[in-house]
């Protein structure tokens, strides 16, 4: 059996690895490079039980376990480490805590730590680009093929019901099954099959090189900006970089992932916030000012499973903020579905058939 995976992000890489572990032939087709989009620019934060009570709970718990296992099984260093997580806020002008020392000594006065929301047993982090690349390298080492090219269509049988492969830059690549794992660019596949809408939400971020100055404490803070509350997230990584993100917005999705750029105004606002959080966040320590588009769906749940009315077609996208966390369990579950193995996680809440498909004419109008 041969499976073509469209997309070289973290979902595609994990799916390729778990398919190869089942001895299934795999070709990954990526337009630009591995981890070119959100898989290389996300925070990389992992949480075991933050989806409790939602349909994502079982997927997240299984994936949290798999992250720890993969760190032991795959060569390479992608900075996997357990960490603590705290919630709090930045005291505004007039608040008597504005000049009070923070409970975490590396933060500025007035950064109030209100509660611990994750422990080293329940939260962790990876460097997302390094993780995605290592998983893809492991899949390739086990026999997967990685091709650079642009998917231009799905090839079907004479009746138009069974997938027979894909067109890559106009040339046929045959397969027994096709997986669409292109993040928000999975929307383009709605031209070729019945897929629900997938939207891109842009998230700007700044990455600082602080070395060992920042401990393994993730922060989820509320920041008062001109009377409006802004959520800001801080993720120190094992390689000495610290990823800070806030101010997500909706913006047009470029056709080419390499063309994604941050909004200049948003980056400027974020930098001001960072410098208010800690004296360590100095301009000369910035190593990246960037943005990525996270894939989201109408109901906030990912699309994982068979594409309706299309034999041999599968999709895995729409993971929103939990893409890095849930990638291993998504790849494992999709590989089990394709191989007709017993499933470790129930995928029925993520069945693409639950949402109405996008009208292709609307996509063409865009």
N, C-alpha and C positions, 0 to 999 in steps of 0.2 A: 504493500500500500504506500502511495506517495501523497503527502500533504504539502500544499503551498500555504505559507503564512505571509499575509500581506502586512508588513509593518515590522520594523526592527526596534521597537521600543521595549519596555520592560514586560508587557503582556506577551508580545510576540516571542521574546527571548525565553521566557519561562515556559510557554507552550511548546516551543521547539525542544527544550531540554526534556520535558516530561514525555513528549512523543518519542524522542530518541531512546529514552530509557525503556520504552516498550518495543524498540526495534523497528519503528515506523520511519520510512524515508521522509526527510523533511528538506524543503527548500524555503528559505526566508528571503523575501524580496523587499528591499528597503530603498526608498527614493534617494536619500542623502547619505546618512551614516547612522550607525547604531546609537541609540539614545539621543537623537538629534533634537527632540522636542521636550515635552514635560518630563520624560524619563531621565533626562540629563540635567534638568533645571529645577526639579522639585526639592522639597525640604528633606525627604527621606525618613520622616518620622514614622515609627511603628507603634501601634497600641493594641494590646491583646483584647481588652474588654470595653473599649469605648463605643462599640456598636451594640451593646447589650440591649435587648428589647426591640431591635430592628431586624429586618430580614438579612442584614449583612453579618449578623453576629457569628454564625457558624463559619462563614467564609473567613472572617477576620481572625477568629481563634485558630483555625487550621493554618492559615497563612503565617500567623505569628510563630507557630511551632516550626513551620517549614523554613522560615528565615533563619532560625537558630540552627537547624539541621544543615542547611546549605552552607552556612559559615564553616561547618566542620567538614563538609564533603567536597567542596569545590576549591581548587587552588586560586590564590589571588587575595588581595587585601582590599576590601571595600568598606572598611571602617565599621563593621557591625559591632555595636556595643550596647549593652543595657544602659538605661539612663533614668534619671528622675525627672518628673515634669511638675511645674508649678503654675498656678493661676494667680492673677493679681491685676493691678492697675497702676497707672502713673497718676499721682496726685496732681490735681489741677491748681491753678493760681487761687489763693485764698483758702485752700485746704491746709489745716495745721500740720499735716504730715508732709507738706511739700519739701521741707528741709530736713526731715528725719532720715537717718541712715537706713538703707535697705537691709533686709534680713540676709540678702546675698551680697557679700562684701564687694564683688566686682561691679555691681550695679550702682547707678547714681542715687543720690538722695532723692527721696520722694517716689521711688519705684517700690510700691507696696506689694509684698508677697502675701496673699490672703490665704492660700491653701495649697497643700500638695495634692496633685491630681493624678500622679503616676509614680510608680516605684520601679526599681530595677527588675522586678519580677513581671511587671505589666507594660512597661514602655521601653523602647530601644530606638536605635537609629542606624541608618546605612548612608553611605555616599551613593546617591541614586545612579549617577553616570557610571561609576566604577562597578556597582552591583550589576547593572544591566549588561555592561560589557563583559564582566566575568561570567555571567550566566550564558550569554551568547557564545563566548569563547568555549565554554564547557560543552555546549550543544554541538558546536563545530568540531571540537575534539572527538566527540562521539559519533561523528559522521554527518551532521547536518551541513547543508550548503547555504552560504550567504551570498546573495546576488544584489548588486546595485542596479536599480532600474525603476521605471515608473509604471505602475499598473494602469493599463488603458482599457481594460474590459474583462468580463468573465466569459469563458467559452463554455457552451452547453451542448447537449446532445441534440439530435434532429428535432425532438419534440419540445425542446426548450425547458425541460424540467430537471435535468441532471447536470451538475457541474462537471466539466471535463478538464478544466484547467483555467489559466488566465492568459491574457495578453500582456506582455512586458515590452513596452516601447514598440508595440505593434506586432511582436513575434509571439507565437504560441508556446506556452510551457504547460505540458500536460500534467494532470494530477487526478487523484481519486477523490480528493476533498480540498476545499479552500477555506482558510480562516481569515476573516477581516479583522485586523487588530491595528488600526491606523489612528487610534485616539480620536480627536474631533474630526480628523480627515476621513474617518469612516463614513462621514456624511456623503462623500463623493461616490461611495459604493451604492447609494440609493438610486443612482442612474442605472444600475445593472441588476438590482434585486429589490425585494420588498423589505426595506429596513425602516424602523422608526427614526425619527429625527434625533441627531446628536449635535449638541451645541458646544461651542468653545468659550470658556470663561478665562479671561486673561488675568494672570497673576504676576505682578512685578516683584522682583526681589533684588536684594543687594547681598553680596558675599564678601565677608571680611577675612583677611588672613591674620589671626590673632595668636597662632601657636598654642602653647599649653595654658594661656592666661585664663581661659574660660572653662569651667568644670562641665561635666556631663549633665547639665540641667536644661531641659527644654522649658521655654516660657510661653505662656498664653496670656497676653495682657490686653487690657482695655486702655486706650489712649484718647484723651479728650483733645480734639482738633477743632477749634473754633466752635465749641458747643456741641459737636457731634462726636459720638463714640466710635472709635476705629479699633478693630481687632488687629493686633500685631503679634506675630509668632517668631520666636527666636530658637534656632536649632544649632547648637555647637556640635561639631563633628570631630571624629577621632583624628583626622588629618590636620587639625588646627584651624580649619575654616569654620566660619559661623554664617549660617544662612538666615536672613531675616526677610519676612514677607508681610505685606498688608496691601490694602487698597485694590482688591480684585475688581474688575469691571468687565463689561461686555463690549467687544470690539470686533470689527470685521476680521474673519479668519483668512490669512493669506493662503493662496493655493500651495505655495512652497513653504514647508516648515522652516527652511533656512532663512526665510524673509521675516520671521517673527522678531519684532523689536519692542522694547518697553516704551511706554508713554513718558516723555521727558519730564513732564510736570509731576507725574506720579512718583518717579524716581527721586526728584528733588524733595518732594514732601516726605517720602520714606526716609531719605537721608537725614532730614531734620529730626524725625522721630528717633532714629537710631542714635544720634548724637545726644539726645535727651535721655536715652536709656542708660548709657554708660560712657565714661570718658575713654574707654578702650576703642570705641567705634569712631576712629579718626579717619578723615578723608584719605590719607596716604596708605591706610590699611585696606582700602577697597580693591578687590581683585576681579569683581564682576558686577555689572549692572545689567540686568536681564529681565526677560519675561517669558512665560510659557502659557499655552492654552490648555486648560484642563477639560476633558470631555465630560459633558453632563447630559442627562436625559430629562424628559418631561417630568417623571416622577422621582428623580434623584437616585434611582437604582441602576446598576450597570446592565448592559445587554450581554448575556453569556449563554450561548446555546445555538441550536439550529435556526437557520433563517427560514421563516415561513414560506411554504410553497416552493422550496428550492432544495432538492436533494443534493447532499454533498457540500452544502454551504453552511458555514458557521461564522459567528461573530463574537468578539470579546472587546467591549469598549464601554465608555460611560462611567468609569470608576470615580470620577471627580477627585476629591482630595485624598482618596484612599487607594490610588493606583499602585504606588510602590508597595504599600502594605499588602494589598490583596492580590498582587501579581502571582506569587508562587501557587496559592491555592486555586486561582483562576486557571493557570496553566495546567496544573495537575488535573483539575476537574474536567477541563476541555479535552485533555488527552484521554482521560477515562471515557468520556462520552464518545469520542471519535473511534476509540479502540473497542468500544462496547464492553468496557470493564465495569465492575461495581464502583459506584460513585462514593467518595468520602464526604462530599458536601452536596446537599440538595440544591440543584440549580433552578428549580421551578420558579422561585421568586424573580429570577432574572431572565426568564423566557422572553425572547424578543416579540413573541406573538401577543404579549399582554398589552402592547401599545399599538396604536394605529400606525401603519406605514406612512412614510413621507411621500407626498405626490411628487414624482420626478420632475414634472413641469415647473413646480415651484423652485426646485434646485436649479434648473436651467435658466429660470428668470433671474436668479441671483448673479 
